[in-house]
Amino acid sequence: MALSRADLFRGRFRSESTASQPTPAAPQALQARIGAGCLSYTGTDCRMCGDHCDRGAIRFRPLGRGRWLPIIEEGDCTGCGDCAAVCPVKAVSMEAVAT
């Protein structure tokens, strides 16, 4: 079997002992979580995370007296992180979930 130098650089040559090489871990799925520091819990109308969620996974339920409860629909959250990036108090975090 003749191999050129270009084949070696492009990874077309594989050694026979691939069993000793570790397999890469599968990426974990992420999901948004809203912490206690959320401005909506204190009565400040923010809703930045819900505005930036393209899938509409973050909804707000009125609690009365100007307070809103942010709710993440777990089945709709893709784990993109757009909501965490725009939170002014960093109350939204991305956590790994078991798949």
ChimeraX attribute file (.defattr): number of C-alpha atoms within 10 A of each C-alpha:
attribute: neighborCount
match mode: 1-to-1
recipient: residues
	/A:1	2
	/A:2	4
	/A:3	9
	/A:4	9
	/A:5	7
	/A:6	9
	/A:7	11
	/A:8	11
	/A:9	9
	/A:10	8
	/A:11	8
	/A:12	11
	/A:13	11
	/A:14	8
	/A:15	6
	/A:16	6
	/A:17	7
	/A:18	9
	/A:19	7
	/A:20	6
	/A:21	7
	/A:22	7
	/A:23	8
	/A:24	6
	/A:25	6
	/A:26	6
	/A:27	7
	/A:28	11
	/A:29	14
	/A:30	18
	/A:31	20
	/A:32	24
	/A:33	16
	/A:34	19
	/A:35	13
	/A:36	10
	/A:37	12
	/A:38	20
	/A:39	19
	/A:40	19
	/A:41	17
	/A:42	13
	/A:43	15
	/A:44	12
	/A:45	12
	/A:46	15
	/A:47	19
	/A:48	14
	/A:49	24
	/A:50	21
	/A:51	14
	/A:52	17
	/A:53	18
	/A:54	14
	/A:55	12
	/A:56	14
	/A:57	18
	/A:58	22
	/A:59	16
	/A:60	14
	/A:61	10
	/A:62	11
	/A:63	12
	/A:64	9
	/A:65	7
	/A:66	12
	/A:67	17
	/A:68	21
	/A:69	17
	/A:70	18
	/A:71	14
	/A:72	18
	/A:73	14
	/A:74	13
	/A:75	8
	/A:76	12
	/A:77	18
	/A:78	15
	/A:79	19
	/A:80	16
	/A:81	18
	/A:82	17
	/A:83	26
	/A:84	22
	/A:85	14
	/A:86	16
	/A:87	20
	/A:88	13
	/A:89	11
	/A:90	15
	/A:91	17
	/A:92	22
	/A:93	17
	/A:94	17
	/A:95	13
	/A:96	12
	/A:97	11
	/A:98	7
	/A:99	6
